[in-house]
Amino acid sequence: MSVQVALFVSVVFSACAVIVVPGRAGPLPGDIEPDARIDFIDFSALAAAWLSTPADLKWNAVCDVAGPADGIIDELDMAVLAENWLKTTENLFFSEYVEGSGYNKALEIYNASGEEVNLVDCLVRTYHNGSATAGHKIPLDAVELAAGEVFLLCHPDVGDSILCDQFASGLLFNGDDAVELVFGGVVHDVIGQIGVDPGSCWGQGEDTTQDHTLRRRCEITAGDTDGTDDFDPAVQWQAFPVDTLDGLGSHCR
């Protein structure tokens, strides 16, 4: 066992209550205690079964998470948890972006998780004029968003508000402002590049974040979780003329 892994196991034992989970696990690799999140609860369960085999009393089959299962809880299983640390099974991303005239500002969020998700831990952050610090943080309402459905966040003075699920006066962004979607402290999607001022917008020609509605292409199944990478809307988005609102309310139907 490497020094690093041994040290980590020691920390897990001392920092967490030891939990033995009897033969159940979530769909996310390493979700030993099935709560749709990889965290210290899962590491604690792994530590309780550390170096055990099926012949041992402390053996816990769901801790044998490295594929294929090899009948021992060791560094390979620890590596799976480390790789998925703080990941969740929730898959939320922006499916439509409206940067229109005046206060025509809206963000459509799509639930691609395959199961219902409560948005109580969801947050939209905006970063203005190249700042690396969020100028506005907008918690979403604690609603249950069904699989395959969308949630529409709008400025109160948006042109057509009939489909809006929530209004936020802080939803003020222009084409040069990055927008970020966070769930449970984990970034799920970013439009733009945080900490970078692109000038007036990202993109070129008719495919820009300024004075356009952008719709996520249907073949895109997850968000851009790296807010520091280059952003070109033409790669994942289809652009529509300014103040186009007729596509809001559903995604790829």
N, C-alpha and C positions, 0 to 999 in steps of 0.2 A: 504494500500500500504506500503511495507517495506521501511525502511529508505534508503536502498541501491538503490532500484529501483527509489524512489523519487529523490534521488540525481542524478542518471544517467539521468533521464528525464530532470531535470533542466540543466544539462550540455549539453544535446542534443539541448535543446531550445536555449541556449546561444551561442553554438558553430556553429550551422548550420542554413542555411536559411530554413524557413519552406516551405515545398513543398507539395502540395496536388495533389495526383495522381488519376485521374478519372477512376477507375475501370479497371486497367490492372496490371498484375504481371507476373514475369518470372517463369520458371519451378522449380527453387530452392526455397524451403520454406523460406519465408522472403524476397525474391527479389521483393520488392514492386515497386521500380523503376526499370524496367526490363533491367538491364545491365549485367546480368550473374555474379554478385558479390554482397555480402552482406557487406554494409559499411554504412558510416554516412548519405548518401543520403536516405537509407531505414529507418534508425533510425529517421531522420528528418521527414519523411512522417508519421511514426508511432506517433511521438510526436505531430504532428499537429492534429491527430485524437484521442489523448489520452482521455480515459474514455468516449468516445462518444458511442452512440447507434444509430440504424437506424432512430430514431426520431430527431436526432440532425443535424443541418446544416453542421457541420464539419465531419459527418460520412463518412468513406471511407471503403467500403466493402473489398478491397484487403488488408487492414491492419489487418483484423480479421484472422490472419494466424495460430492461434493455432487450432489443430484439435481435435474434430469437432468444427466448428465455433459456437460461443456462443453469438454473437450479442452485444459484448462489447469489446472495445480495452483496454486491461489491462495488468497485469503482465504476464499472460500466453502468450500473443502475444510477449511481450518484451523478454521472455525467449527463444522463437523460434529464434529470431534474434540473441540473445546473443550466442546461441548454434551454429549457423551457421556463426558467425562473420568471415569475410574475406574469406569465402568459395566461390568457383566459380563453374560454371556448366561445365567448361572444365575438361576433364578427359584424361590426358596424362601420359604415363608411359613408362619405358624402356621395350622393347620387345626382344631385343637381345644385347648381350655384348660380345665383342671380345677382349680378352687379349692374343695376340699371340706373336710369336717371333718377335724380332726387333721392327719395328714401325707398326706392324699389330694391330692397336688399332681402334676400332669402337664402336659406340653406336647407336642402332636403337630405335627411339621413335615412339610410336603408339598412334594414336588419337582414343580413345574409347568414345569420347563425343557424338557421334550420329549427330554431325553437324561440319561444317568447323570451323577451329581454325587458327587464325593468330599467328604465333610464334614470333612476334615482342617483346613480353614480356617474352619470354622463355630464360632460362639461364641454362647452365650445369656447375657445380662446382666440382672440384676434391680436395680431402683432402689426403695429403701424409703422410705416416709413422706414423699414429696415431694422427696427428694434428687435432685440433678442428677448425682451421682456413683454409679457402680455399686457396690452392696454385695456382690454376688457375680458372678463371671465363670466360666462353665462351658464349657470347650472340649468340643466333641463328638468322639466317637470317629472315627477315620479309616476310615469305611466307605463303600462305594460304594452310593449310594441311587439305585435305578432310577427312571426317569421314571414319574410317576403313583403312586409308592409313598410311604409315610410312615415317619418315624423318630420313635420315642416316647421322650421323656426323662421320667424319673419320680424322685420321692423314693424312697429305699430302703424306706420303710414305707408305700407306697401300698397301698390295699386290695386291688387285683387286679393283680399284677405280671407275669402270664403273657405279656403282649404287649410289655412294656418292652424297649427296645433298649439303654438305658443308664440307670444310676442315678447320682444326684448328691445327696449330703447337703446341698449348698448350694442346692438347689432349694426355697427357702423364700420364699413370697410370699403375701400376703393381698390382699384386694380393692382395697386402696389402693396397691398396689405396681405400678409399671410393669415390663413385661417386653419385652426387645429381642432380636431375632435379627440377627446380623451374619455376613456371609460375605466373606472376603478384605478385611476392613476397611471394607466397605460395608454400611450398614444395609439390611436387606431387609424388616423388619416390626417393628412396635411395638404392644403392647397396653397401653393407658393413655396417660398424658401425662407424659413425663419432666420432673422438676422441679416438679411440681404435686401437692399433697396434696388429693385430692378429698373428704376426710372418711373415710367408711368404704369407699367404692367409687365406680366410674364407672357411670353409668346410673341408671335409675329403675325402680321396680316389680319385675317379673319379669326384666327385662333388665339385669342388673348383673354386675359382676366379682366380687362377694362371694357365697360359698355357692352357686355355680352352675357347671355345665359349659357352656361356650360352643362351638358348632360353626360354622365359617365357612360362609356360604351358598355354594352351588355356583356362582353367577354371578360370584363374586369370583375374579379370576384373578391377582392380585398383592397383595403386602402393603402396609401403610401405612408408608412409609419416612420420614415426618416425625414424629419423636417429640415435637415441640413443639406440634402442632396439637391442637384439641379432640378428645376421644374419646367417642363414644357407641356402646356395643356393639350397640344395636338396629339400627344402619345396616348392618353387615356380618355380624352374628352371630345365631345362634338359640340361645336360652337353654334349659337343661334343669335339673331339680331338683338339689339338692346331692347329691354322690357318684354321679352318673350316669356310669358307665364303659363301658357296653355299646357305645358307638359308636367306641371307640378301635381303631386298627389299620388303618383305611382312610378314604378321603375321597371322598365323593360317588360311591359305587358302588351 
